Amino acid sequence: MAADHPTAQAVAPATAVETVCGPVPASELGMILPHEHVFINLLREYRGEGLLDDGELMALEVERFADAGGRTLVDCTTQDLGRAPERLVAISRRSGLHIVMGCGHYRDPYIDAHHVDRHDVDQLAAAIVAEIDHGVGATGIRPGIIGEVGCNGPHISAVEERTLRAAARAQVATGLTLTTHAARWPVGLAQLDLFAAEGVSPRRVVVGHCDLVRDPAYHLAVARRGAYVQFDTINGTVAYEIERRVRAVLALAEAGFLPQVLLSHDVCLTSDLAASGSGGYAFIATQFLPRLRAAGLSDADCRQLVELNPRRALTGQAE
């Protein structure tokens, strides 16, 4: 890894965030979706709907968020998932949105296990750091977040352990935030244990897909560790599921952890798009926030959820 990087403790909070079109002052990030995908290939699991590849369609979908007042979208697509830096630049310029790009390795079964077998953890970390420092390949387009990186099941596999440790070492070297995939099982706590062993502060970790773990005690446990609790599969298809997520946000707010809650949609399938009748990228702005207000959150609380919290998560700044 690059020898001239300071340790995580010496990396100052960022005053700007790297986007696909260059650094943007943190004060200009506005409303942020911290976990989305624009172009992605999930066909090995979702044969009928796992490919987002239509540039015109995705531009129209993303523009819905901009029209609803959105300013920044974090694309957590890694190299394993068909990350498309230059296409993200085109979407950013057309929509006027700031797009933050991810890096690192996703999870089984998408990780190239043969590649991982042939490189030790420091070599894998060095490759992530090189992208952060110099950009992806010859494009010069630099990531602004590490991830999403994570686990396929209830435990961390051997391959995933190596890629998660590489992501952690890249975080320590560069200071970028780590965002994870921890769906359906409470594996986010094991991820936090691994990151802590590598010297990563939990305050620079976003534990993803917490709303897919139907256990409020897990949400509290992640928050008490100091990490961000991300409810990021919010869409407009099932009324019960929407209300369950409202209750989950309120529970953490009542426990005093509202500053650690993040909201997003995780658009990654064609069925998630507004064109397919789902909520797309604008559901939180247009429908979920009003539901939170109706449930008792203030305008200031809602602004904290979609502006201040994700800005702090990306930069490490204190508000």
N, C-alpha and C positions, 0 to 999 in steps of 0.2 A: 504494500500500500504506500501511498505517497507519504514521504517522510516529513514533509513540511506542514502537515495538518496539525493543529492543536488538538488536545484532548477535548472530550465533551465538556469537561468542567471549564475549559478556557474559551470555548466558543461562545461569543456574545450573542444575545438574542438578535434576530435579524430585523433590520428596519425595512427590508424589501423582500419580496418573494420572487423566485425565478419562475417565469412563465415561458411558454414555447416561443413567445415573441420578445423575450428578454425580461430583465428585472422590473418589477412594479412595486412602488412604495406601498407598504402595508396599509397605509391610510386610504388607499384608493381601491382596495379589494372589494368593498361593499358587501352585498349579500353573496354568500359563498355556499356552494354545494360541495362538501368535502369528500364525497365518494361516489363517483360516476364513471361511466365508460361511454366513449363516443364511437370508436371503431374497435371491435373485439371479435375474436373467433373462439366460441365455446362449442363448436360442432362435435367434439368428441364426447360431450355429455348431452347436448341439446340439439339433436339432428335437425329438428324442424324449425327451430327459432333461435339458434345460437350464433348467428352471424349478423353483425351490424357492419355493413360494408358499403351501403348506398350513400355516397357523399351528399347528394342533393337532399335525400330524405333526412339524413342526420343534421344537416344545416338547418332545415326547417324545424326539426324537433328542438334543437339547441336554442334557436331564436325565440321559441316560446318562453324559455326561461329569461332571456334578455328582455322580452316584452313585458314580463311580470316583475321587472325591476332587478333581476339578477345581474351580477357583475363578474363573478368568478366561478369557474367550474374546475374541480380537481379530477383529472382523468387518471384512474388508478390501474390502467392497463399496462402490464409488464411486457417484456420481450417475449415471454412464453405465450402471450395471448394475442399476438398480432399488433403490437403497438405500432402506431403510424405517425411519427413526429411531424413530417411535412404536411400530412393531411390535417393534423391538428392545427398547424399554423394557418392553413387556408380557412378552416372553420372559425378560428379566432378572429381573423381579419374580417371575414364576412359578417359575423354576428356582433362584433365589438366586445365579446367576452374575453376576459383573461382566462387562459387555460393553463393549469399546472399539470405537468406530466410526471408519471411515476417511473420507477426503475426497480431492479432486483428480480427475484424469481418468485413465481406465484405459489403453487402448491401441487402436490400429487393430484392427478396424474399428468399435469402439464409440464412439470419440471423435466428437463432432459437429464435423466439419471446417469447416462453414460458421460456426459460432460461433467457433471458434478463428481463422478468417480475419479476423473482424471485431473481434478484441481483441488488443492487443499482450501481450507476456509479463507486463509489470507489472500490467496489468488482470486477466489470468487469475490471477496470484498474489494480487492484492488480494481477489479473490472467495474464494479458499481461506482467506486470513487472516480474512476477515469471518466465515466459518463457524466457524473455530477460536475467535474472540473472542466471537461473539454467538450461535452456534448455526445450525442449518439452517432457513432460512426463518423462519416464525413459531413453530416448535416450541421454540426455545431449547435444543435438544439439540445438544451440542457434540462434535465429533470429538476423539479422543485420539491419532490417528496420521494421517500423510499417506500415502495409498495404499490399494490397490496401484496404482502407476503404472508404466508400462513400455513394452515393445516387443512387437510381434506376430511379428517375424522376427529374422534374424541381424544386423540393423542398426537404427539409430534413424531412423525416417522423419522427414520435415520437420515433419509435424503433431506427432508424438511428441516431437520435439526441443523444440518450443515448450511443450508441456504438462509435460515433464520439467523444463525450466528454470523454469517457473512453480512447480512443486512445490518445486524447490530454493530458490527465493527465499522461498517461504512457510516453508520449514524454517529458513532463516537468520533470518527475521523473528520466528518464534515459538518455535523450539527443539524442535518436535515431531520425532519420528523419522520417517524416510522408509522405506517398504517397497515393494519393486519386483516386477514381473513380468518374469522373464528366463528363459523356458522354452526348452529344447531346444538352444539355441545359447549360446555363451559371451558373450552381449551384456551381461552384468552388468559386465564390465570397462569397456566403453564408457560405460555408465551412470555408473560411478564417476568416469570422466574428466570427463564433463559436470558432475556434481555438484561435483567438486573445482574446476572452473573457476568455479562459482557460489559458492564459499566454504563448501561443506558439508563437515563433518568426516566421514570414512568411518566413524567410530565411531558415527555417528547414522544409518547406512544399513544396512538389511537387504536383501541380495540374494536374491530369491525363486527358488524352483523349481530350486535348484542340483542337486537329485537327479535332475532330468530331463536334465542335461548329464552324459553318461557319461564324464567325464574328470577323474580325481583331480587332475591338474595345474591344472585350472581352479579346483577347490575350494581348493587351496593358494594360488593366485594371488589369489583374492578375500580369503582370510584374511590373507595377507601385506600386502594393502592396508589392513587394519585394519577392514574391514566384517564384518558378520555373515553367515555362510554358513548359509542356511536350507534344510534338507531338509524339504519341506513337502507332499509328495504321498505320504505314508506311509499305506497302507491294508492291508486284509487279504485281497486277492484273488489275488495271485500270489506263491507262496513264493519264487521266485528274486528277484523285485524286493524283497521284504522283506529277504532276506539281503544283497542288494547294498547296501541302505541301511545295514544294520548295519556292513558293511565300510567304507562311506564315513565313518561316524561314527568308527569305530575308527582309521581312517587319520589323520584330523585330530587325534584325541586323542593318537596316538603322535607326531605332529609338534608337539605342544604348543599346539594351537589349540582345545582343548575349550571354553574360555571364549567362543569366538565361534560356536559351533554352536547352532542353533535347530531345534526339531522341531515339525511340525504336519501336518495331514491335507489341507488345502485342500478340504474338503467343498464341492462346488459343483454336483454333478449328482445326480439321483435315484439313480443307480447307486452313488454313494458312501455312501449311507445304510445304517445297520444294518438298516432295514426291507427293504432290497433285497438283504441278504446280505453286504454289505461291512462294513468296520470302523467306519464312522461316526466320531463325535467321541471315542470312548473307546478306540480301538485302541492308541494310544501308551501310555496309562496302564495298560491291562489286558494287552497282549500284547507291544508293542515294547520297553518298558523291561525286562521279564523276559528278553527275548532279548539285550538289551545286557548285562545282568548275567551271563547265561550265557556271553557272549563275553568277559567279563573286566572290565567296568566295575563300579565300586563303587557302593554306595548313595549316597555323597556325589557321585559323578560324575553319577549319574542325577538327583539333586536339582538339581545345577547346570544340567543340560540343560533341565529343565522348569520350574524356579522361578527360580534366580538369573540365568541368562543372559537369558531373556526379560524379566525385571524390569529388568535393567540396560539392555537394548536399548530399553525403553519410556521409561526415566527419564534415561538418561545417567549414572546414579550409578555410582561405583566400589564394588565389593563389598569 
